[in-house]
Amino acid sequence: SLIAGLRFVHNENFGNKAVPRVTGSLLALRGGELFSGTRLRFAYGEGIKEPRLEESFGIGAFNLIPNPNLKPEETRSLEAGVQQEFARGKYSLSAAYFHNLFRNQIAFSFNPLTFESQYVNINRSFAHGAELEFHGRPRRNLTLDAAYVYTQAEILEAPLAFDPLLAAGAPLLRRPKHSGSI
């Protein structure tokens, strides 16, 4: 299967932007009793998000400097993976690689010398990594799910040399290197 879409975004402040998305899935091997099917997946997409009102105009926060010059965040994402089913679909194991490139990402900057803060654009950053998932249904009323994600995220270009949290080479905040669930 192949699904393609195109969204048109119009904003009076930021102009017009076409936002494409393409996903594909291919059943590579139908399988039998033990190996019940192998599926390959692929996705590519772009996105855009305008700054929120409080990010541009500093509403409601102490010592928050307004930044009406914020640009909208833009992202380009790529994902490729494989899913293998077992025991006639009762169990599945999937693995995927993802790579996201961000432009003008909006981040919160705090100056500890002046106690002033402001939302700013990070020029370029990326996040990439791998995901592993296991799904199982050994009995009709019992489901087992487990997942693990490894992420490496880094700021590539940043405008604020005085803020070490937003400097080039620093990791992106709120993106754990290892995460999982069971």
C-alpha positions in Angstrom: 0.0 0.0 0.0 1.1 3.6 -0.7 -0.5 6.7 0.7 0.5 10.2 -0.3 -0.9 13.5 0.9 -0.3 17.1 0.5 -1.5 19.8 2.9 -1.4 23.5 2.1 -0.8 25.9 5.0 -1.6 29.6 4.7 -0.6 32.0 7.4 -0.9 35.7 7.2 2.3 36.2 9.1 4.4 33.4 7.7 3.1 32.9 4.1 2.2 29.8 2.2 3.8 26.3 2.6 3.1 22.9 1.0 3.5 20.1 3.5 3.9 16.6 1.8 3.6 13.2 3.4 4.2 9.7 1.9 3.9 6.3 3.6 4.4 2.9 2.1 4.0 -0.6 3.3 5.0 -3.8 1.5 4.1 -7.4 2.5 7.5 -8.9 1.5 6.8 -12.5 2.7 3.4 -13.9 3.5 4.8 -16.7 5.6 3.1 -19.7 7.3 2.9 -21.3 10.7 6.1 -20.0 12.3 6.9 -16.9 10.3 3.5 -15.4 9.6 4.4 -12.4 7.5 7.2 -9.9 6.9 6.2 -6.3 6.2 8.5 -3.4 5.2 7.5 0.1 6.0 8.7 3.6 4.9 7.5 7.1 5.7 8.6 10.6 4.7 6.9 13.8 5.8 7.4 17.5 6.4 5.7 19.7 8.9 5.3 23.2 10.0 4.1 24.8 13.3 3.7 28.4 14.0 4.7 29.9 17.4 2.1 30.0 20.1 0.8 33.4 21.4 2.8 33.2 24.6 6.0 32.3 22.7 5.8 35.4 20.5 4.3 37.9 23.0 5.4 36.7 26.4 2.0 36.6 28.0 1.7 35.6 31.7 5.3 34.9 32.7 7.6 36.9 35.0 10.6 38.4 33.2 9.6 36.8 29.9 10.8 39.0 27.0 8.4 39.0 24.0 9.9 37.7 20.7 7.6 38.7 17.8 10.4 37.7 15.4 10.0 34.0 16.0 9.8 31.9 12.8 7.7 28.8 12.5 9.2 25.4 13.3 9.8 23.2 10.3 10.6 19.5 10.3 11.5 16.8 7.8 11.2 13.2 8.9 12.2 9.9 7.4 11.4 6.4 8.8 12.1 2.9 7.6 11.4 -0.4 9.3 10.4 -4.0 9.2 7.7 -6.0 11.1 7.9 -9.8 11.5 4.8 -11.7 12.7 5.0 -15.1 14.3 2.6 -18.0 15.1 -0.1 -16.9 12.7 0.0 -13.3 13.8 -0.2 -13.9 17.6 3.2 -12.3 18.1 5.1 -9.6 16.2 8.5 -8.0 16.4 9.2 -4.7 14.6 12.3 -2.5 14.3 12.5 0.9 12.7 15.1 3.7 12.1 14.0 7.3 12.2 15.7 10.6 11.3 14.2 14.0 12.0 15.7 17.3 10.9 14.4 20.5 12.5 14.7 24.1 11.3 13.8 27.1 13.5 12.8 24.9 16.4 11.4 27.0 19.2 13.2 26.7 22.5 13.0 28.4 25.9 16.2 30.4 26.8 16.9 31.6 30.4 19.7 34.0 31.3 20.9 33.2 34.9 22.7 36.6 35.1 19.6 38.8 34.4 16.9 36.3 35.3 15.2 37.1 32.0 13.9 34.5 29.6 12.7 34.4 26.0 11.6 31.9 23.4 14.1 31.7 20.6 14.6 29.8 17.3 17.3 27.1 17.2 18.5 27.3 13.6 19.0 23.6 13.0 18.9 20.4 15.0 18.2 16.7 14.5 17.1 13.6 16.2 17.7 10.1 15.0 17.6 6.6 16.4 15.9 3.2 16.5 12.8 1.7 17.9 12.1 -1.9 18.8 8.6 -3.2 19.6 7.1 -6.5 20.6 3.4 -7.4 20.6 2.0 -10.7 21.7 -1.4 -12.3 22.5 -0.6 -15.7 24.0 -4.2 -16.1 25.1 -7.5 -14.5 24.1 -7.6 -12.3 27.3 -3.9 -11.7 27.7 -1.8 -9.1 25.7 1.9 -8.5 26.1 3.5 -5.3 24.7 7.1 -4.0 25.1 9.0 -1.2 23.4 12.4 0.3 23.5 13.6 3.6 21.8 17.2 4.8 21.4 17.4 8.5 20.4 20.4 10.7 19.7 19.4 14.4 19.4 21.7 17.4 18.9 21.7 21.1 18.1 23.6 21.7 14.9 23.3 25.5 14.6 22.1 27.9 17.3 22.0 31.7 17.6 22.7 31.9 21.4 26.3 31.2 22.3 25.7 32.5 25.9 23.2 29.7 26.8 25.0 26.4 27.1 21.8 24.5 26.9 21.1 25.9 23.4 24.6 25.9 22.0 25.7 24.0 18.9 26.7 20.4 19.9 24.4 20.3 22.9 21.7 17.6 23.1 18.1 18.6 22.6 16.2 18.9 25.9 13.3 16.6 26.8 14.4 13.8 24.5 15.7 10.9 26.5 18.5 8.8 25.0 16.9 5.6 26.2 13.2 5.0 26.9 11.0 1.9 27.1 7.8 0.5 28.2 6.3 -2.9 29.0 
